[in-house]
Amino acid sequence: MTLREINKEVAMLKFITHHVDTIWGIEVFPLISFVIFFTFFVVLLIWVFTSSKQEMNQIAQLPLDESTTHPQNAN
């Protein structure tokens, strides 16, 4: 990588960070994303630990079950 390319990338980064810094309230978006991810993960974890072993075995066999009908393409 040449010095000119590095300077161009640094200038681009400064341009982006300046505009991101000027957006009011942008610092809340990473926090919202984390809360949504964490909530989903905890709910999924609770669902896994509270469901029965029979239900989990049934769900595990769904991709291998050939008795279900698959929709045909309308082409």
N, CA, C, O and CB atoms as a CASP TS submission, in Angstrom:
PFRMAT TS
TARGET T0000
AUTHOR 0000-0000-0000
METHOD Language model
MODEL 1
PARENT N/A
ATOM      1  N   MET     1       0.841  -1.161   0.000  1.00  0.00           N
ATOM      2  CA  MET     1       0.000   0.000   0.000  1.00  0.00           C
ATOM      3  C   MET     1       0.900   1.241   0.000  1.00  0.00           C
ATOM      4  O   MET     1       1.845   1.343   0.782  1.00  0.00           O
ATOM      5  CB  MET     1      -0.964  -0.012   1.217  1.00  0.00           C
ATOM      6  N   THR     2       0.591   2.153  -0.871  1.00  0.00           N
ATOM      7  CA  THR     2       1.425   3.348  -0.975  1.00  0.00           C
ATOM      8  C   THR     2       0.961   4.389   0.025  1.00  0.00           C
ATOM      9  O   THR     2      -0.127   4.293   0.593  1.00  0.00           O
ATOM     10  CB  THR     2       1.391   3.922  -2.403  1.00  0.00           C
ATOM     11  N   LEU     3       1.807   5.380   0.224  1.00  0.00           N
ATOM     12  CA  LEU     3       1.493   6.467   1.164  1.00  0.00           C
ATOM     13  C   LEU     3       0.266   7.247   0.699  1.00  0.00           C
ATOM     14  O   LEU     3      -0.536   7.701   1.515  1.00  0.00           O
ATOM     15  CB  LEU     3       2.699   7.419   1.315  1.00  0.00           C
ATOM     16  N   ARG     4       0.128   7.398  -0.608  1.00  0.00           N
ATOM     17  CA  ARG     4      -1.026   8.125  -1.150  1.00  0.00           C
ATOM     18  C   ARG     4      -2.333   7.382  -0.829  1.00  0.00           C
ATOM     19  O   ARG     4      -3.326   8.015  -0.472  1.00  0.00           O
ATOM     20  CB  ARG     4      -0.877   8.310  -2.685  1.00  0.00           C
ATOM     21  N   GLU     5      -2.342   6.049  -0.953  1.00  0.00           N
ATOM     22  CA  GLU     5      -3.525   5.257  -0.635  1.00  0.00           C
ATOM     23  C   GLU     5      -3.855   5.327   0.846  1.00  0.00           C
ATOM     24  O   GLU     5      -5.024   5.406   1.224  1.00  0.00           O
ATOM     25  CB  GLU     5      -3.322   3.810  -1.056  1.00  0.00           C
ATOM     26  N   ILE     6      -2.829   5.296   1.680  1.00  0.00           N
ATOM     27  CA  ILE     6      -3.046   5.389   3.127  1.00  0.00           C
ATOM     28  C   ILE     6      -3.635   6.740   3.487  1.00  0.00           C
ATOM     29  O   ILE     6      -4.566   6.812   4.289  1.00  0.00           O
ATOM     30  CB  ILE     6      -1.730   5.162   3.893  1.00  0.00           C
ATOM     31  N   ASN     7      -3.103   7.829   2.902  1.00  0.00           N
ATOM     32  CA  ASN     7      -3.633   9.167   3.168  1.00  0.00           C
ATOM     33  C   ASN     7      -5.077   9.293   2.703  1.00  0.00           C
ATOM     34  O   ASN     7      -5.888   9.959   3.346  1.00  0.00           O
ATOM     35  CB  ASN     7      -2.772  10.226   2.482  1.00  0.00           C
ATOM     36  N   LYS     8      -5.391   8.655   1.591  1.00  0.00           N
ATOM     37  CA  LYS     8      -6.761   8.686   1.068  1.00  0.00           C
ATOM     38  C   LYS     8      -7.713   7.968   2.025  1.00  0.00           C
ATOM     39  O   LYS     8      -8.820   8.444   2.276  1.00  0.00           O
ATOM     40  CB  LYS     8      -6.824   8.037  -0.336  1.00  0.00           C
ATOM     41  N   GLU     9      -7.279   6.819   2.561  1.00  0.00           N
ATOM     42  CA  GLU     9      -8.109   6.077   3.506  1.00  0.00           C
ATOM     43  C   GLU     9      -8.290   6.847   4.810  1.00  0.00           C
ATOM     44  O   GLU     9      -9.382   6.845   5.379  1.00  0.00           O
ATOM     45  CB  GLU     9      -7.496   4.709   3.789  1.00  0.00           C
ATOM     46  N   VAL    10      -7.237   7.504   5.289  1.00  0.00           N
ATOM     47  CA  VAL    10      -7.327   8.296   6.515  1.00  0.00           C
ATOM     48  C   VAL    10      -8.283   9.460   6.310  1.00  0.00           C
ATOM     49  O   VAL    10      -9.080   9.767   7.196  1.00  0.00           O
ATOM     50  CB  VAL    10      -5.934   8.810   6.943  1.00  0.00           C
ATOM     51  N   ALA    11      -8.216  10.110   5.159  1.00  0.00           N
ATOM     52  CA  ALA    11      -9.114  11.219   4.865  1.00  0.00           C
ATOM     53  C   ALA    11     -10.561  10.742   4.812  1.00  0.00           C
ATOM     54  O   ALA    11     -11.462  11.427   5.297  1.00  0.00           O
ATOM     55  CB  ALA    11      -8.726  11.886   3.542  1.00  0.00           C
ATOM     56  N   MET    12     -10.787   9.554   4.217  1.00  0.00           N
ATOM     57  CA  MET    12     -12.130   8.992   4.155  1.00  0.00           C
ATOM     58  C   MET    12     -12.654   8.674   5.547  1.00  0.00           C
ATOM     59  O   MET    12     -13.815   8.932   5.865  1.00  0.00           O
ATOM     60  CB  MET    12     -12.143   7.735   3.290  1.00  0.00           C
ATOM     61  N   LEU    13     -11.771   8.107   6.376  1.00  0.00           N
ATOM     62  CA  LEU    13     -12.160   7.767   7.734  1.00  0.00           C
ATOM     63  C   LEU    13     -12.505   9.022   8.533  1.00  0.00           C
ATOM     64  O   LEU    13     -13.485   9.030   9.277  1.00  0.00           O
ATOM     65  CB  LEU    13     -11.042   6.987   8.427  1.00  0.00           C
ATOM     66  N   LYS    14     -11.714  10.075   8.387  1.00  0.00           N
ATOM     67  CA  LYS    14     -12.007  11.340   9.075  1.00  0.00           C
ATOM     68  C   LYS    14     -13.339  11.914   8.603  1.00  0.00           C
ATOM     69  O   LYS    14     -14.104  12.446   9.406  1.00  0.00           O
ATOM     70  CB  LYS    14     -10.877  12.361   8.838  1.00  0.00           C
ATOM     71  N   PHE    15     -13.621  11.809   7.298  1.00  0.00           N
ATOM     72  CA  PHE    15     -14.880  12.294   6.734  1.00  0.00           C
ATOM     73  C   PHE    15     -16.066  11.552   7.357  1.00  0.00           C
ATOM     74  O   PHE    15     -17.061  12.161   7.750  1.00  0.00           O
ATOM     75  CB  PHE    15     -14.886  12.124   5.196  1.00  0.00           C
ATOM     76  N   ILE    16     -15.938  10.226   7.439  1.00  0.00           N
ATOM     77  CA  ILE    16     -17.025   9.410   7.982  1.00  0.00           C
ATOM     78  C   ILE    16     -17.205   9.667   9.471  1.00  0.00           C
ATOM     79  O   ILE    16     -18.328   9.858   9.936  1.00  0.00           O
ATOM     80  CB  ILE    16     -16.756   7.921   7.735  1.00  0.00           C
ATOM     81  N   THR    17     -16.109   9.675  10.221  1.00  0.00           N
ATOM     82  CA  THR    17     -16.227   9.879  11.670  1.00  0.00           C
ATOM     83  C   THR    17     -16.749  11.260  11.997  1.00  0.00           C
ATOM     84  O   THR    17     -17.476  11.421  12.977  1.00  0.00           O
ATOM     85  CB  THR    17     -14.885   9.667  12.349  1.00  0.00           C
ATOM     86  N   HIS    18     -16.401  12.265  11.204  1.00  0.00           N
ATOM     87  CA  HIS    18     -16.936  13.612  11.453  1.00  0.00           C
ATOM     88  C   HIS    18     -18.450  13.622  11.274  1.00  0.00           C
ATOM     89  O   HIS    18     -19.172  14.184  12.097  1.00  0.00           O
ATOM     90  CB  HIS    18     -16.279  14.648  10.506  1.00  0.00           C
ATOM     91  N   HIS    19     -18.926  13.006  10.209  1.00  0.00           N
ATOM     92  CA  HIS    19     -20.369  13.004   9.966  1.00  0.00           C
ATOM     93  C   HIS    19     -21.114  12.126  10.964  1.00  0.00           C
ATOM     94  O   HIS    19     -22.243  12.444  11.339  1.00  0.00           O
ATOM     95  CB  HIS    19     -20.661  12.532   8.550  1.00  0.00           C
ATOM     96  N   VAL    20     -20.509  11.041  11.393  1.00  0.00           N
ATOM     97  CA  VAL    20     -21.147  10.186  12.397  1.00  0.00           C
ATOM     98  C   VAL    20     -21.210  10.924  13.736  1.00  0.00           C
ATOM     99  O   VAL    20     -22.199  10.813  14.460  1.00  0.00           O
ATOM    100  CB  VAL    20     -20.377   8.840  12.549  1.00  0.00           C
ATOM    101  N   ASP    21     -20.161  11.674  14.063  1.00  0.00           N
ATOM    102  CA  ASP    21     -20.142  12.421  15.324  1.00  0.00           C
ATOM    103  C   ASP    21     -21.168  13.544  15.345  1.00  0.00           C
ATOM    104  O   ASP    21     -21.606  13.957  16.419  1.00  0.00           O
ATOM    105  CB  ASP    21     -18.760  12.992  15.570  1.00  0.00           C
ATOM    106  N   THR    22     -21.555  14.040  14.185  1.00  0.00           N
ATOM    107  CA  THR    22     -22.506  15.150  14.149  1.00  0.00           C
ATOM    108  C   THR    22     -23.964  14.692  14.203  1.00  0.00           C
ATOM    109  O   THR    22     -24.860  15.527  14.328  1.00  0.00           O
ATOM    110  CB  THR    22     -22.283  15.967  12.903  1.00  0.00           C
ATOM    111  N   ILE    23     -24.219  13.396  14.114  1.00  0.00           N
ATOM    112  CA  ILE    23     -25.587  12.885  14.190  1.00  0.00           C
ATOM    113  C   ILE    23     -25.998  12.838  15.654  1.00  0.00           C
ATOM    114  O   ILE    23     -25.352  12.178  16.468  1.00  0.00           O
ATOM    115  CB  ILE    23     -25.707  11.471  13.528  1.00  0.00           C
ATOM    116  N   TRP    24     -27.061  13.534  15.980  1.00  0.00           N
ATOM    117  CA  TRP    24     -27.513  13.615  17.360  1.00  0.00           C
ATOM    118  C   TRP    24     -28.152  12.299  17.778  1.00  0.00           C
ATOM    119  O   TRP    24     -29.016  11.780  17.072  1.00  0.00           O
ATOM    120  CB  TRP    24     -28.502  14.775  17.542  1.00  0.00           C
ATOM    121  N   GLY    25     -27.740  11.760  18.908  1.00  0.00           N
ATOM    122  CA  GLY    25     -28.340  10.564  19.468  1.00  0.00           C
ATOM    123  C   GLY    25     -27.855   9.258  18.878  1.00  0.00           C
ATOM    124  O   GLY    25     -28.456   8.213  19.131  1.00  0.00           O
ATOM    125  N   ILE    26     -26.785   9.285  18.098  1.00  0.00           N
ATOM    126  CA  ILE    26     -26.330   8.042  17.456  1.00  0.00           C
ATOM    127  C   ILE    26     -25.730   7.063  18.456  1.00  0.00           C
ATOM    128  O   ILE    26     -25.673   5.865  18.181  1.00  0.00           O
ATOM    129  CB  ILE    26     -25.306   8.354  16.375  1.00  0.00           C
ATOM    130  N   GLU    27     -25.286   7.542  19.598  1.00  0.00           N
ATOM    131  CA  GLU    27     -24.640   6.657  20.574  1.00  0.00           C
ATOM    132  C   GLU    27     -25.608   5.663  21.194  1.00  0.00           C
ATOM    133  O   GLU    27     -25.172   4.709  21.839  1.00  0.00           O
ATOM    134  CB  GLU    27     -23.996   7.476  21.666  1.00  0.00           C
ATOM    135  N   VAL    28     -26.906   5.859  21.017  1.00  0.00           N
ATOM    136  CA  VAL    28     -27.888   4.957  21.599  1.00  0.00           C
ATOM    137  C   VAL    28     -28.095   3.705  20.736  1.00  0.00           C
ATOM    138  O   VAL    28     -28.560   2.688  21.250  1.00  0.00           O
ATOM    139  CB  VAL    28     -29.211   5.685  21.789  1.00  0.00           C
ATOM    140  N   PHE    29     -27.765   3.753  19.453  1.00  0.00           N
ATOM    141  CA  PHE    29     -28.018   2.620  18.562  1.00  0.00           C
ATOM    142  C   PHE    29     -27.236   1.360  18.917  1.00  0.00           C
ATOM    143  O   PHE    29     -27.817   0.276  18.885  1.00  0.00           O
ATOM    144  CB  PHE    29     -27.698   3.013  17.162  1.00  0.00           C
ATOM    145  N   PRO    30     -25.946   1.444  19.253  1.00  0.00           N
ATOM    146  CA  PRO    30     -25.263   0.207  19.671  1.00  0.00           C
ATOM    147  C   PRO    30     -25.866  -0.389  20.941  1.00  0.00           C
ATOM    148  O   PRO    30     -25.920  -1.610  21.088  1.00  0.00           O
ATOM    149  CB  PRO    30     -23.779   0.479  19.895  1.00  0.00           C
ATOM    150  N   LEU    31     -26.311   0.453  21.843  1.00  0.00           N
ATOM    151  CA  LEU    31     -26.931  -0.034  23.072  1.00  0.00           C
ATOM    152  C   LEU    31     -28.253  -0.737  22.770  1.00  0.00           C
ATOM    153  O   LEU    31     -28.543  -1.793  23.332  1.00  0.00           O
ATOM    154  CB  LEU    31     -27.158   1.126  24.055  1.00  0.00           C
ATOM    155  N   ILE    32     -29.039  -0.156  21.894  1.00  0.00           N
ATOM    156  CA  ILE    32     -30.309  -0.777  21.502  1.00  0.00           C
ATOM    157  C   ILE    32     -30.047  -2.123  20.829  1.00  0.00           C
ATOM    158  O   ILE    32     -30.743  -3.101  21.105  1.00  0.00           O
ATOM    159  CB  ILE    32     -31.109   0.157  20.552  1.00  0.00           C
ATOM    160  N   SER    33     -29.059  -2.178  19.957  1.00  0.00           N
ATOM    161  CA  SER    33     -28.724  -3.437  19.278  1.00  0.00           C
ATOM    162  C   SER    33     -28.306  -4.499  20.284  1.00  0.00           C
ATOM    163  O   SER    33     -28.712  -5.655  20.168  1.00  0.00           O
ATOM    164  CB  SER    33     -27.603  -3.216  18.250  1.00  0.00           C
ATOM    165  N   PHE    34     -27.502  -4.121  21.265  1.00  0.00           N
ATOM    166  CA  PHE    34     -27.063  -5.073  22.279  1.00  0.00           C
ATOM    167  C   PHE    34     -28.239  -5.582  23.097  1.00  0.00           C
ATOM    168  O   PHE    34     -28.330  -6.777  23.377  1.00  0.00           O
ATOM    169  CB  PHE    34     -26.024  -4.436  23.195  1.00  0.00           C
ATOM    170  N   VAL    35     -29.134  -4.690  23.482  1.00  0.00           N
ATOM    171  CA  VAL    35     -30.292  -5.095  24.290  1.00  0.00           C
ATOM    172  C   VAL    35     -31.186  -6.052  23.504  1.00  0.00           C
ATOM    173  O   VAL    35     -31.668  -7.040  24.059  1.00  0.00           O
ATOM    174  CB  VAL    35     -31.102  -3.855  24.740  1.00  0.00           C
ATOM    175  N   ILE    36     -31.412  -5.774  22.226  1.00  0.00           N
ATOM    176  CA  ILE    36     -32.231  -6.663  21.402  1.00  0.00           C
ATOM    177  C   ILE    36     -31.571  -8.032  21.285  1.00  0.00           C
ATOM    178  O   ILE    36     -32.243  -9.051  21.451  1.00  0.00           O
ATOM    179  CB  ILE    36     -32.456  -6.056  20.001  1.00  0.00           C
ATOM    180  N   PHE    37     -30.271  -8.079  21.004  1.00  0.00           N
ATOM    181  CA  PHE    37     -29.557  -9.347  20.885  1.00  0.00           C
ATOM    182  C   PHE    37     -29.585 -10.114  22.201  1.00  0.00           C
ATOM    183  O   PHE    37     -29.874 -11.311  22.216  1.00  0.00           O
ATOM    184  CB  PHE    37     -28.110  -9.107  20.447  1.00  0.00           C
ATOM    185  N   PHE    38     -29.289  -9.437  23.301  1.00  0.00           N
ATOM    186  CA  PHE    38     -29.236 -10.092  24.598  1.00  0.00           C
ATOM    187  C   PHE    38     -30.604 -10.639  24.995  1.00  0.00           C
ATOM    188  O   PHE    38     -30.703 -11.755  25.504  1.00  0.00           O
ATOM    189  CB  PHE    38     -28.727  -9.121  25.660  1.00  0.00           C
ATOM    190  N   THR    39     -31.657  -9.859  24.765  1.00  0.00           N
ATOM    191  CA  THR    39     -33.014 -10.303  25.080  1.00  0.00           C
ATOM    192  C   THR    39     -33.380 -11.535  24.258  1.00  0.00           C
ATOM    193  O   THR    39     -33.928 -12.497  24.798  1.00  0.00           O
ATOM    194  CB  THR    39     -34.025  -9.173  24.824  1.00  0.00           C
ATOM    195  N   PHE    40     -33.088 -11.517  22.974  1.00  0.00           N
ATOM    196  CA  PHE    40     -33.372 -12.666  22.114  1.00  0.00           C
ATOM    197  C   PHE    40     -32.615 -13.895  22.609  1.00  0.00           C
ATOM    198  O   PHE    40     -33.185 -14.983  22.685  1.00  0.00           O
ATOM    199  CB  PHE    40     -32.997 -12.357  20.648  1.00  0.00           C
ATOM    200  N   PHE    41     -31.338 -13.732  22.945  1.00  0.00           N
ATOM    201  CA  PHE    41     -30.519 -14.842  23.409  1.00  0.00           C
ATOM    202  C   PHE    41     -31.071 -15.421  24.711  1.00  0.00           C
ATOM    203  O   PHE    41     -31.148 -16.641  24.857  1.00  0.00           O
ATOM    204  CB  PHE    41     -29.071 -14.388  23.603  1.00  0.00           C
ATOM    205  N   VAL    42     -31.455 -14.567  25.656  1.00  0.00           N
ATOM    206  CA  VAL    42     -31.978 -15.042  26.937  1.00  0.00           C
ATOM    207  C   VAL    42     -33.317 -15.754  26.744  1.00  0.00           C
ATOM    208  O   VAL    42     -33.548 -16.803  27.346  1.00  0.00           O
ATOM    209  CB  VAL    42     -32.136 -13.870  27.923  1.00  0.00           C
ATOM    210  N   VAL    43     -34.196 -15.200  25.918  1.00  0.00           N
ATOM    211  CA  VAL    43     -35.488 -15.838  25.662  1.00  0.00           C
ATOM    212  C   VAL    43     -35.281 -17.199  25.003  1.00  0.00           C
ATOM    213  O   VAL    43     -35.943 -18.170  25.368  1.00  0.00           O
ATOM    214  CB  VAL    43     -36.377 -14.938  24.772  1.00  0.00           C
ATOM    215  N   LEU    44     -34.372 -17.275  24.041  1.00  0.00           N
ATOM    216  CA  LEU    44     -34.092 -18.552  23.393  1.00  0.00           C
ATOM    217  C   LEU    44     -33.511 -19.557  24.379  1.00  0.00           C
ATOM    218  O   LEU    44     -33.862 -20.736  24.341  1.00  0.00           O
ATOM    219  CB  LEU    44     -33.133 -18.352  22.224  1.00  0.00           C
ATOM    220  N   LEU    45     -32.641 -19.109  25.246  1.00  0.00           N
ATOM    221  CA  LEU    45     -32.059 -19.983  26.259  1.00  0.00           C
ATOM    222  C   LEU    45     -33.125 -20.506  27.215  1.00  0.00           C
ATOM    223  O   LEU    45     -33.120 -21.686  27.564  1.00  0.00           O
ATOM    224  CB  LEU    45     -30.973 -19.244  27.038  1.00  0.00           C
ATOM    225  N   ILE    46     -34.028 -19.647  27.636  1.00  0.00           N
ATOM    226  CA  ILE    46     -35.122 -20.062  28.522  1.00  0.00           C
ATOM    227  C   ILE    46     -36.017 -21.074  27.811  1.00  0.00           C
ATOM    228  O   ILE    46     -36.437 -22.066  28.405  1.00  0.00           O
ATOM    229  CB  ILE    46     -35.954 -18.835  28.980  1.00  0.00           C
ATOM    230  N   TRP    47     -36.308 -20.812  26.521  1.00  0.00           N
ATOM    231  CA  TRP    47     -37.158 -21.733  25.763  1.00  0.00           C
ATOM    232  C   TRP    47     -36.511 -23.109  25.655  1.00  0.00           C
ATOM    233  O   TRP    47     -37.191 -24.125  25.798  1.00  0.00           O
ATOM    234  CB  TRP    47     -37.442 -21.173  24.362  1.00  0.00           C
ATOM    235  N   VAL    48     -35.214 -23.151  25.408  1.00  0.00           N
ATOM    236  CA  VAL    48     -34.519 -24.429  25.262  1.00  0.00           C
ATOM    237  C   VAL    48     -34.534 -25.209  26.569  1.00  0.00           C
ATOM    238  O   VAL    48     -34.769 -26.417  26.564  1.00  0.00           O
ATOM    239  CB  VAL    48     -33.077 -24.206  24.799  1.00  0.00           C
ATOM    240  N   PHE    49     -34.285 -24.537  27.686  1.00  0.00           N
ATOM    241  CA  PHE    49     -34.217 -25.250  28.955  1.00  0.00           C
ATOM    242  C   PHE    49     -35.585 -25.619  29.528  1.00  0.00           C
ATOM    243  O   PHE    49     -35.676 -26.516  30.367  1.00  0.00           O
ATOM    244  CB  PHE    49     -33.474 -24.420  29.949  1.00  0.00           C
ATOM    245  N   THR    50     -36.644 -24.948  29.092  1.00  0.00           N
ATOM    246  CA  THR    50     -37.969 -25.267  29.624  1.00  0.00           C
ATOM    247  C   THR    50     -38.763 -26.216  28.724  1.00  0.00           C
ATOM    248  O   THR    50     -39.789 -26.746  29.151  1.00  0.00           O
ATOM    249  CB  THR    50     -38.754 -23.995  29.826  1.00  0.00           C
ATOM    250  N   SER    51     -38.310 -26.440  27.497  1.00  0.00           N
ATOM    251  CA  SER    51     -39.046 -27.345  26.618  1.00  0.00           C
ATOM    252  C   SER    51     -38.685 -28.793  26.932  1.00  0.00           C
ATOM    253  O   SER    51     -37.628 -29.090  27.490  1.00  0.00           O
ATOM    254  CB  SER    51     -38.751 -27.025  25.137  1.00  0.00           C
ATOM    255  N   SER    52     -39.582 -29.666  26.562  1.00  0.00           N
ATOM    256  CA  SER    52     -39.390 -31.084  26.878  1.00  0.00           C
ATOM    257  C   SER    52     -38.406 -31.730  25.907  1.00  0.00           C
ATOM    258  O   SER    52     -38.189 -31.239  24.799  1.00  0.00           O
ATOM    259  CB  SER    52     -40.733 -31.831  26.842  1.00  0.00           C
ATOM    260  N   LYS    53     -37.832 -32.816  26.335  1.00  0.00           N
ATOM    261  CA  LYS    53     -36.883 -33.562  25.508  1.00  0.00           C
ATOM    262  C   LYS    53     -37.589 -34.122  24.267  1.00  0.00           C
ATOM    263  O   LYS    53     -37.003 -34.166  23.185  1.00  0.00           O
ATOM    264  CB  LYS    53     -36.232 -34.709  26.327  1.00  0.00           C
ATOM    265  N   GLN    54     -38.832 -34.544  24.424  1.00  0.00           N
ATOM    266  CA  GLN    54     -39.594 -35.075  23.294  1.00  0.00           C
ATOM    267  C   GLN    54     -39.801 -33.989  22.229  1.00  0.00           C
ATOM    268  O   GLN    54     -39.668 -34.250  21.033  1.00  0.00           O
ATOM    269  CB  GLN    54     -40.958 -35.627  23.775  1.00  0.00           C
ATOM    270  N   GLU    55     -40.123 -32.791  22.670  1.00  0.00           N
ATOM    271  CA  GLU    55     -40.323 -31.684  21.727  1.00  0.00           C
ATOM    272  C   GLU    55     -39.014 -31.352  20.996  1.00  0.00           C
ATOM    273  O   GLU    55     -39.030 -31.090  19.794  1.00  0.00           O
ATOM    274  CB  GLU    55     -40.855 -30.432  22.469  1.00  0.00           C
ATOM    275  N   MET    56     -37.909 -31.361  21.697  1.00  0.00           N
ATOM    276  CA  MET    56     -36.614 -31.086  21.071  1.00  0.00           C
ATOM    277  C   MET    56     -36.250 -32.171  20.056  1.00  0.00           C
ATOM    278  O   MET    56     -35.715 -31.864  18.991  1.00  0.00           O
ATOM    279  CB  MET    56     -35.517 -30.976  22.141  1.00  0.00           C
ATOM    280  N   ASN    57     -36.534 -33.434  20.374  1.00  0.00           N
ATOM    281  CA  ASN    57     -36.265 -34.521  19.434  1.00  0.00           C
ATOM    282  C   ASN    57     -37.130 -34.393  18.191  1.00  0.00           C
ATOM    283  O   ASN    57     -36.668 -34.653  17.080  1.00  0.00           O
ATOM    284  CB  ASN    57     -36.503 -35.876  20.100  1.00  0.00           C
ATOM    285  N   GLN    58     -38.384 -33.994  18.375  1.00  0.00           N
ATOM    286  CA  GLN    58     -39.286 -33.799  17.243  1.00  0.00           C
ATOM    287  C   GLN    58     -38.783 -32.661  16.347  1.00  0.00           C
ATOM    288  O   GLN    58     -38.803 -32.784  15.122  1.00  0.00           O
ATOM    289  CB  GLN    58     -40.721 -33.502  17.741  1.00  0.00           C
ATOM    290  N   ILE    59     -38.342 -31.572  16.941  1.00  0.00           N
ATOM    291  CA  ILE    59     -37.817 -30.442  16.169  1.00  0.00           C
ATOM    292  C   ILE    59     -36.530 -30.843  15.456  1.00  0.00           C
ATOM    293  O   ILE    59     -36.290 -30.431  14.321  1.00  0.00           O
ATOM    294  CB  ILE    59     -37.564 -29.221  17.088  1.00  0.00           C
ATOM    295  N   ALA    60     -35.700 -31.650  16.122  1.00  0.00           N
ATOM    296  CA  ALA    60     -34.438 -32.082  15.523  1.00  0.00           C
ATOM    297  C   ALA    60     -34.669 -32.974  14.316  1.00  0.00           C
ATOM    298  O   ALA    60     -33.845 -32.988  13.401  1.00  0.00           O
ATOM    299  CB  ALA    60     -33.589 -32.813  16.549  1.00  0.00           C
ATOM    300  N   GLN    61     -35.757 -33.712  14.287  1.00  0.00           N
ATOM    301  CA  GLN    61     -36.036 -34.623  13.182  1.00  0.00           C
ATOM    302  C   GLN    61     -36.740 -33.957  12.003  1.00  0.00           C
ATOM    303  O   GLN    61     -36.874 -34.585  10.952  1.00  0.00           O
ATOM    304  CB  GLN    61     -36.868 -35.763  13.674  1.00  0.00           C
ATOM    305  N   LEU    62     -37.190 -32.726  12.133  1.00  0.00           N
ATOM    306  CA  LEU    62     -37.923 -32.062  11.059  1.00  0.00           C
ATOM    307  C   LEU    62     -37.165 -31.997   9.733  1.00  0.00           C
ATOM    308  O   LEU    62     -37.771 -32.260   8.695  1.00  0.00           O
ATOM    309  CB  LEU    62     -38.277 -30.679  11.486  1.00  0.00           C
ATOM    310  N   PRO    63     -35.882 -31.663   9.710  1.00  0.00           N
ATOM    311  CA  PRO    63     -35.199 -31.623   8.410  1.00  0.00           C
ATOM    312  C   PRO    63     -35.071 -32.998   7.756  1.00  0.00           C
ATOM    313  O   PRO    63     -34.908 -33.080   6.538  1.00  0.00           O
ATOM    314  CB  PRO    63     -33.825 -31.021   8.576  1.00  0.00           C
ATOM    315  N   LEU    64     -35.141 -34.069   8.529  1.00  0.00           N
ATOM    316  CA  LEU    64     -34.972 -35.415   7.994  1.00  0.00           C
ATOM    317  C   LEU    64     -36.293 -36.101   7.680  1.00  0.00           C
ATOM    318  O   LEU    64     -36.308 -37.176   7.080  1.00  0.00           O
ATOM    319  CB  LEU    64     -34.194 -36.252   8.964  1.00  0.00           C
ATOM    320  N   ASP    65     -37.400 -35.486   8.081  1.00  0.00           N
ATOM    321  CA  ASP    65     -38.712 -36.102   7.923  1.00  0.00           C
ATOM    322  C   ASP    65     -39.182 -35.978   6.479  1.00  0.00           C
ATOM    323  O   ASP    65     -39.363 -34.872   5.969  1.00  0.00           O
ATOM    324  CB  ASP    65     -39.733 -35.459   8.878  1.00  0.00           C
ATOM    325  N   GLU    66     -39.378 -37.118   5.825  1.00  0.00           N
ATOM    326  CA  GLU    66     -39.830 -37.103   4.435  1.00  0.00           C
ATOM    327  C   GLU    66     -41.337 -37.293   4.310  1.00  0.00           C
ATOM    328  O   GLU    66     -41.863 -37.311   3.197  1.00  0.00           O
ATOM    329  CB  GLU    66     -39.118 -38.180   3.650  1.00  0.00           C
ATOM    330  N   SER    67     -42.034 -37.433   5.423  1.00  0.00           N
ATOM    331  CA  SER    67     -43.478 -37.643   5.362  1.00  0.00           C
ATOM    332  C   SER    67     -44.224 -36.334   5.149  1.00  0.00           C
ATOM    333  O   SER    67     -45.394 -36.354   4.767  1.00  0.00           O
ATOM    334  CB  SER    67     -43.967 -38.316   6.637  1.00  0.00           C
ATOM    335  N   THR    68     -43.582 -35.201   5.384  1.00  0.00           N
ATOM    336  CA  THR    68     -44.247 -33.924   5.182  1.00  0.00           C
ATOM    337  C   THR    68     -44.199 -33.575   3.697  1.00  0.00           C
ATOM    338  O   THR    68     -43.258 -33.945   2.994  1.00  0.00           O
ATOM    339  CB  THR    68     -43.585 -32.805   6.042  1.00  0.00           C
ATOM    340  N   THR    69     -45.199 -32.876   3.236  1.00  0.00           N
ATOM    341  CA  THR    69     -45.237 -32.478   1.842  1.00  0.00           C
ATOM    342  C   THR    69     -44.510 -31.148   1.688  1.00  0.00           C
ATOM    343  O   THR    69     -44.615 -30.254   2.528  1.00  0.00           O
ATOM    344  CB  THR    69     -46.697 -32.377   1.331  1.00  0.00           C
ATOM    345  N   HIS    70     -43.778 -31.048   0.599  1.00  0.00           N
ATOM    346  CA  HIS    70     -43.043 -29.833   0.315  1.00  0.00           C
ATOM    347  C   HIS    70     -43.759 -29.098  -0.820  1.00  0.00           C
ATOM    348  O   HIS    70     -44.185 -29.726  -1.789  1.00  0.00           O
ATOM    349  CB  HIS    70     -41.556 -30.143  -0.055  1.00  0.00           C
ATOM    350  N   PRO    71     -43.893 -27.780  -0.708  1.00  0.00           N
ATOM    351  CA  PRO    71     -44.550 -27.036  -1.775  1.00  0.00           C
ATOM    352  C   PRO    71     -43.735 -27.099  -3.066  1.00  0.00           C
ATOM    353  O   PRO    71     -42.506 -27.020  -3.049  1.00  0.00           O
ATOM    354  CB  PRO    71     -44.764 -25.578  -1.355  1.00  0.00           C
ATOM    355  N   GLN    72     -44.432 -27.239  -4.159  1.00  0.00           N
ATOM    356  CA  GLN    72     -43.776 -27.332  -5.460  1.00  0.00           C
ATOM    357  C   GLN    72     -43.652 -25.929  -6.033  1.00  0.00           C
ATOM    358  O   GLN    72     -44.483 -25.062  -5.765  1.00  0.00           O
ATOM    359  CB  GLN    72     -44.565 -28.268  -6.433  1.00  0.00           C
ATOM    360  N   ASN    73     -42.613 -25.715  -6.819  1.00  0.00           N
ATOM    361  CA  ASN    73     -42.432 -24.448  -7.502  1.00  0.00           C
ATOM    362  C   ASN    73     -43.496 -24.305  -8.580  1.00  0.00           C
ATOM    363  O   ASN    73     -43.852 -25.280  -9.243  1.00  0.00           O
ATOM    364  CB  ASN    73     -41.015 -24.342  -8.107  1.00  0.00           C
ATOM    365  N   ALA    74     -44.000 -23.096  -8.753  1.00  0.00           N
ATOM    366  CA  ALA    74     -45.054 -22.843  -9.735  1.00  0.00           C
ATOM    367  C   ALA    74     -44.495 -22.519 -11.095  1.00  0.00           C
ATOM    368  O   ALA    74     -45.219 -21.988 -11.937  1.00  0.00           O
ATOM    369  CB  ALA    74     -45.939 -21.719  -9.276  1.00  0.00           C
ATOM    370  N   ASN    75     -43.242 -22.815 -11.344  1.00  0.00           N
ATOM    371  CA  ASN    75     -42.627 -22.494 -12.644  1.00  0.00           C
ATOM    372  C   ASN    75     -43.009 -23.469 -13.701  1.00  0.00           C
ATOM    373  O   ASN    75     -42.577 -23.339 -14.847  1.00  0.00           O
ATOM    374  CB  ASN    75     -41.135 -22.452 -12.533  1.00  0.00           C
TER
END
